[in-house]
Amino acid sequence: MKRNKTLIVKADDIKRKWYIIDAKGKILGRIATVASSILRGKGKSIFSPHMDCGDYLIIVNASEVSVTGNKEEAKFYFTHSGYPGGHKMTSLAKTRAMHPERILYHAIRGMLPQNKLSDKVIGKLKIYAGSTHPHEAHKPESVNV
């Protein structure tokens, strides 16, 4: 009887592709789930949870992402400087006006595992507020969300 061997992935075996998502009119959570799966490489047959097997991802039109319900006024982003009284809360509407890329960044970052590997994984994410990006040379494939 022949036994199947477990596939051990090496860093040289990983082939990375480039994908692009147009966030115009798409719902924030739906984009974040698809993006986190692409960045981790969960759709690949060589996926290993302890390695960075994922692909590169470009998200354009981040300023035009939509949210459901009353999140535009009710959702807040919390930061703290570490000093007493150093907390700051920013609404989603204010964040969209100042830094629209951060809305998608925080949503996708929250869906990745909280470990050292997520720093490598999130480095393959490129978010742009407008419709142009400097990565045309990589010939990214479009992803439907």
C-alpha positions in Angstrom: 0.0 0.0 0.0 1.4 3.4 -1.0 1.0 6.2 1.4 0.6 9.9 0.4 3.3 12.2 1.6 2.6 15.5 3.2 3.6 18.4 1.0 6.1 20.6 2.7 6.2 24.0 1.0 9.5 25.8 0.6 9.8 29.5 -0.1 11.1 28.9 -3.6 7.9 27.0 -4.5 5.6 30.0 -3.9 4.6 31.8 -7.1 3.1 35.2 -6.3 0.5 36.9 -8.6 -0.9 40.4 -8.5 -4.7 41.0 -8.2 -6.7 44.2 -8.2 -10.0 45.1 -6.6 -12.1 48.1 -7.5 -13.8 49.2 -4.3 -16.2 51.6 -5.9 -19.7 51.0 -4.5 -18.6 47.7 -2.8 -19.4 46.9 0.8 -16.4 47.2 3.2 -16.7 43.8 4.9 -17.1 41.9 1.7 -13.9 43.4 0.3 -12.1 42.8 3.5 -12.9 39.0 3.6 -11.9 38.5 0.0 -8.7 40.6 0.4 -7.6 38.8 3.6 -8.1 35.4 1.8 -6.0 36.5 -1.2 -3.2 38.0 1.0 -2.9 34.8 3.0 -3.1 32.5 0.0 -6.0 30.4 1.4 -7.2 29.6 -2.1 -3.9 27.9 -3.1 -3.3 24.2 -2.9 0.1 24.8 -1.3 -1.4 26.9 1.6 0.5 26.5 4.9 -0.7 28.4 7.9 2.9 29.0 9.1 4.2 30.5 5.9 3.4 33.6 3.8 1.9 31.9 0.7 -0.3 34.8 -0.4 -0.4 37.1 -3.4 -0.1 40.8 -3.9 -3.3 42.8 -3.8 -4.1 46.3 -5.1 -7.3 48.1 -4.0 -8.3 51.2 -6.0 -11.2 53.7 -5.3 -10.9 53.2 -1.5 -12.6 56.5 -0.9 -15.8 55.2 -2.5 -16.2 52.1 -0.5 -19.7 51.8 1.1 -20.9 50.7 4.5 -24.3 49.5 5.6 -26.5 50.9 8.3 -25.5 53.8 10.4 -21.8 53.0 10.5 -20.7 56.3 8.8 -21.5 58.2 12.1 -21.6 55.3 14.6 -18.3 53.5 13.8 -15.2 54.9 15.5 -11.5 54.2 15.3 -9.7 54.3 18.6 -6.0 55.1 19.2 -4.0 55.7 22.3 -0.6 57.3 22.7 0.3 55.5 25.9 0.2 58.7 28.0 -2.6 59.5 30.4 -5.5 61.1 28.5 -3.8 60.2 25.2 -6.8 58.5 23.7 -8.4 59.7 20.4 -11.6 58.5 18.7 -12.2 59.3 15.0 -15.4 58.5 13.2 -15.6 56.7 9.9 -16.8 59.8 8.2 -13.9 61.9 9.4 -11.4 59.1 8.5 -12.9 58.8 5.0 -12.4 62.6 4.5 -8.8 62.6 5.8 -7.3 59.1 5.0 -9.7 56.9 3.1 -7.1 54.2 2.7 -7.1 53.5 6.4 -10.7 52.3 6.4 -9.9 49.3 4.3 -6.5 48.9 5.9 -8.1 48.5 9.4 -10.8 46.2 8.2 -8.4 43.9 6.4 -5.8 44.0 9.1 -8.4 42.9 11.6 -9.2 39.8 9.6 -5.6 38.6 9.5 -4.2 36.4 12.4 -2.7 38.5 15.2 0.9 37.2 15.0 4.2 38.1 13.5 3.3 36.6 10.1 0.5 39.2 9.6 3.1 42.0 9.3 4.6 40.2 6.2 1.2 39.5 4.8 -0.2 43.1 5.2 3.0 44.4 3.4 1.7 42.9 0.2 -1.4 45.1 0.3 -1.5 48.3 -1.7 -4.5 50.7 -1.2 -5.1 53.8 -3.3 -7.9 56.4 -2.7 -8.3 57.2 -6.5 -8.6 55.0 -9.5 -4.9 55.2 -10.6 -2.0 53.1 -9.3 1.7 52.7 -10.2 1.6 48.8 -10.5 0.5 48.4 -14.2 3.8 46.7 -15.0 2.8 43.7 -12.9 -0.4 43.1 -15.0 -2.8 42.6 -12.1 -5.8 40.3 -12.6 -9.2 41.7 -11.7 -11.1 40.1 -8.8 -14.9 40.3 -8.5 -16.2 40.9 -5.0 
